[in-house]
Amino acid sequence: MSDYAVINPATGETLRDYPTISDEELRQAISSASAAHEEWSRRVAVTERAALVARVAQLHTERREQLAEIAVREMGKTLEQALGEVDFAAAIYQYYADNGEAFSADETIELSDGTGSAFVRRASLGVLLGIMPWNFPYYQVARFAGPNVVNGNTILLKHAPQCPESAAAIAQIFDDAEAELSAHDSVYVNIFATNEQIATVIADPRVQGVSVTGSERAGSAVAELAGKHLKKVVLELGGSDPFILLSTNDLDAAVQDAVNARLDNNGQSCNAAKRFIIIDELYEEFAEKFTSVFTANTPADPMADSTQLGPLSSKAATERLSEQLERARSQGATILASGDPDGNFFPPAVLADVTPQMDAFHEEFFGPVAALYRAASEEEAVRLANDTPFGLGSYVYTTDQEQALRVADAIDAGMVWINLVLGDAAELPFGGVKRSGTGREMGRLAMDEFVNKKLIRIA
C-alpha cells in the first residue's frame, strides 16, 4: 500500500491510493526541475514568470469548486472554508504576479566613497524543495510556490501523504498553465516521495533550499539534514497562540472573535488562538459566554452549507487529541465542557486551571480544544503569553491603543493581531520565532527568502 491515500475523515472510507514515486522517477524529477531552471526560469524575464503565476491563479479560480470538494474529502474542512482557501490561494498567486517585477527590481546602493555605482540584483537560486502539510493543501503551496516561481526558482513539491488528490490537482494546474504559455513543463514538479527519498532530494547539489510547514518533529529533522548539506531552510511549524483580553466595549463580539479564532479549519490551524488569557475582572463572564458559544458548534457533515465544524483530519488526529484531553484531566485541569468523539467528529472542549506543571500548559492542541487562563494584570498576561515554546501568532484585545502597542512589543511572536482575528492577507508576512520556525512567507518578505542578493559594483 502506498503512503499516499485519500481517506475521508468523515466516513473513514479509503477512496483512492496513489503510488509512491520510484527512485528512478525521483532522479528524473530532480533533473527535470533543474533543466527547467537552467533552460527557462533563469533565462526569461520576470514578466514571463509572473504571467505563468497569474495563469495559475486564474485556474484556481476556474476550478474552485472541484478543488474545494477535494479538500473536504481529504481532510474534513468544511466546504465553505475550503472554497475560501482556494480563493485565498488564487489571491496569493495573483499578488506575486502583480508585484513580482517591482519586488525584484535592482536596489541601488549609495556609495560612501569612490566613484561609479553599485546595486543589488536579485537572482534565482535554482531548484527548491517544498514539504507541505495537509491542513491547508492549497494555501500552503501558494505561499511557497507563488513568490519563488516569480523569482525564477523551480519547485519540487512533496505534499502530505493524506492529501495526494489536491497535490495532483495543483500539479495539473501548473502543467496546464505551462503548456498554455509555452513555459518549460517542469517549473513545478509534484513528487509523492517517502521521507527516506526526501533525504536524497535534500542532499542533491542541484537543490538549493527547503521550505517546510509542519510539526516541530518534521521541521527539526529536515533542518538537520539541510544544515548538514548547507542548504537554506524556511520553517513554519507549530503554534499555541495566545488570545489576550484586557478590556472591551463589546464582550459578546470579543467572545465571538475568540470562538472564530479557535474553530478556524476545525481547530487545526497553526496560528489559531489556543490559549485564552483573560483579565481577572472579565474572566468569569468571558468563560461562561465563551463556553456556551464555543460548544454550541456541533461537528457535522463538512459538505453541508450550515456546518461550522467538521471532523478532525484523521483517526490519528482524533486519537492524539483525545489522549491529550484525558491527560490534562488526569493531571488536574478543570474540564468546563467536553463530549465524546463520534468517529473523527470531535466536540469542542474547554479547559481551565491549567498549571505549568501540566503537559497541557506547553503543548499544542490541534483541534477544537481551548484553554482559559486568568490574569491579574497586563504584566501577568504577557508573562503567560510568552511562557510557551512557541512564538507564531498572538491576539490582543483592548480599548487602550497605547496598551495594545505596549503588549504587542512585549509578546514573543512573529505576528500580533490587535482587536481582530482571521485577518491574514497575501501582502502580510507570515512566520514565527522560537519553536514556531524561521523565515517568512507571504508579503514582500517572502520574495527575499530564496534569492541570491547579488552585489554588482561598477567603477
Secondary structure as UniProt FT lines:
FT   STRAND          4..7
FT   TURN            9..11
FT   STRAND          14..18
FT   HELIX           23..36
FT   HELIX           37..41
FT   TURN            42..43
FT   HELIX           46..62
FT   HELIX           64..75
FT   HELIX           79..103
FT   STRAND          107..109
FT   STRAND          117..124
FT   STRAND          127..131
FT   TURN            137..138
FT   HELIX           139..151
FT   STRAND          154..158
FT   TURN            161..162
FT   HELIX           164..180
FT   TURN            181..182
FT   TURN            185..186
FT   STRAND          188..190
FT   HELIX           195..203
FT   TURN            205..206
FT   STRAND          207..213
FT   HELIX           216..228
FT   TURN            229..230
FT   STRAND          232..236
FT   STRAND          241..245
FT   HELIX           251..263
FT   HELIX           264..267
FT   TURN            270..271
FT   STRAND          273..279
FT   HELIX           280..295
FT   TURN            302..303
FT   TURN            305..306
FT   HELIX           315..330
FT   TURN            331..332
FT   STRAND          334..337
FT   TURN            343..344
FT   STRAND          349..352
FT   TURN            356..357
FT   HELIX           359..361
FT   STRAND          369..375
FT   HELIX           378..386
FT   STRAND          395..397
FT   HELIX           401..410
FT   STRAND          417..418
FT   TURN            426..427
FT   HELIX           434..436
FT   STRAND          437..438
FT   HELIX           444..448
FT   TURN            449..450
FT   STRAND          451..458
//
